[in-house]
């Protein structure tokens, strides 16, 4: 029934075609404007349509077949590779076999896809091939369709009736033929089944295998990539892998694991020189549960890496590839010069040294010059207390020319009195590398030591009359540079008296001297107790170092007669002279050098007798100044005038004239001038140097003061010279004699004119603020 309908339709189509060819043109034009019914397709068009449909189906089937087949082949190969990689070869498929197999499969599949899929997509399927496929599916055509297609392609001249007959017959057969069934899909179905089988295998293996398939898949698809084979334990991340480090670096290594965590994770390293081969280092878990294991490559004896090494990780069945660690030379700075510029008060010239060790006094300006082994981005000078210190004071260094570094700083102690002992130079190269173990250099900051001052005599508490003269013997030195001054301070009831004379001012390093302290100048009354001490200053800038002697107690007793006072003074001097010899030897042993030796007091008295007597005569005609009042503030030394020249040995505190104040004045220097410790060239003294002529010297000075004629000196033993003609001796004895004369005069002004055997104080208690009696109010009591 269907076949009859098809024949009927075809007959109608042929009849309509013939009627259209023989129709009247006028009738056709008259009916052109009339509504037209939907036309039937012609036989040739119908045949072309069916052929095109088959050609499209053939291209699609071929393309799908190639893709599915390629996927099946590739999936099968990868599955086989995974099995071999994970279960056949212990260390995975060997690299060469892996490269060859993967390359062949990938190239073959790629070529098949290009030839079977890519090229057909840009070309059309041949019409004869499509007609042949239809003929093969419907044998009833018996070559009609092939003949028709061939005649149309060749264009050979054929009778229209024959062509129409062929078209009619072909169209009639195609009308009842399903052309979609003409395309053979057998290979496509087989390829699909193969791909399905591969997928099933993959799914089952993925579920059942204890190892991850990802690494093996990537190893198959990327044969040149460095990918470790899959294992139960997976080395997920290894840090730092291949790297470059500076010599002396302690290299930390970290491993992140996945999957099964073994009992032990090992790092095996091999040094370049072969001293260590596969040396194991156990990695420890950083934190429980994180599956992160760490270790540090310390190098020999913990000094850090010194040569190139290779290392790998082993964890369970996992093995990493070898990693390379390249050890580079660290950036270093070599100290080429250290320049010193000392403070001005030290009097030392600048100097430079090539040695990196620094040794200088505090306050010295130090400049360090260095040369780096490579171009630097930054450099720091670090001062530390120990060689192991990581911190410390940091000073930036100047960089010139990329490799030359400089820094200038001043040596100083910290506020707590400590000082750094070492310094190092930390530098960063332009590549960002640091020196993990910079060289430490010694740094010694010398302290400007305070002066050493000794009160040689008296050495303990003393009790003296209110009109006594106390000879003080002292020595001082500065252990490194120069002295500036030595000063006497007296305190009464915690208040420093205004009378605090300088015993020395100058620039010597070591001195020894004597000073006659007139108790009357202190303004203290019998029964008073005071403390006295010496203070020495050095020439340190901006603030000098100060040292004080132990504080001694001075107790004031009642006045004594002048002759008794003189005897006591002479006795003190004799005892002091004996004791000073022993003390000098002790100080020489302790201080290491021979001290300057002061000249004998009596010789000094003789040398200055005449100028001292003239000064006393001038003072007798003047008004005596007020006694000094105690001050609530200690006197400072900044504005004081020098008292002694550098070569003076002994000073006296007795007033010299109407211009005298509480401060001692400079005494005339002996002529000719000499350096400390050296005896001056002088004439034969008029008085003996052994102290036997002390009484006669005092009598002579008193006579000159009172205008009496001078008495003979008594023969050859004294040289036959008067006190006024004596020159050239040291000033020590002169000051002592003048002090005695002044005390006698003060005693006489406060005693009876008759010259009683014992002095009786005429004035009341001196509160250190009242004025003394006017000179010349009474004759001094003195035994003739």
Beta strands, then each sheet from edge to edge (+ up, - down):
strand 1: 233-239
strand 2: 243-246
strand 3: 251-259
strand 4: 265-271
strand 5: 279-285
strand 6: 292-297
strand 7: 309-315
strand 8: 318-319
strand 9: 323-328
strand 10: 333-341
strand 11: 351-353
strand 12: 358-361
strand 13: 365-372
strand 14: 376-384
strand 15: 393-396
strand 16: 398-400
strand 17: 404-410
strand 18: 422-429
strand 19: 440-446
strand 20: 452-457
strand 21: 462-465
strand 22: 469-477
strand 23: 483-492
strand 24: 495-496
strand 25: 502-505
strand 26: 510-518
strand 27: 529-538
strand 28: 546-548
strand 29: 552-557
strand 30: 650-652
sheet 1: 1+ 3- 6+ 5- 4+ 7- 8+
sheet 2: 1+ 3- 6+ 5- 4+ 7- 9+ 2+
sheet 3: 11+ 10- 13+ 17- 16+
sheet 4: 12+ 19+ 18- 14+ 15-
sheet 5: 20+ 22- 26+ 30+
sheet 6: 21+ 29+ 27- 23+ 24-
sheet 7: 21+ 29+ 27- 28+
sheet 8: 21+ 29+ 27- 23+ 25-
end
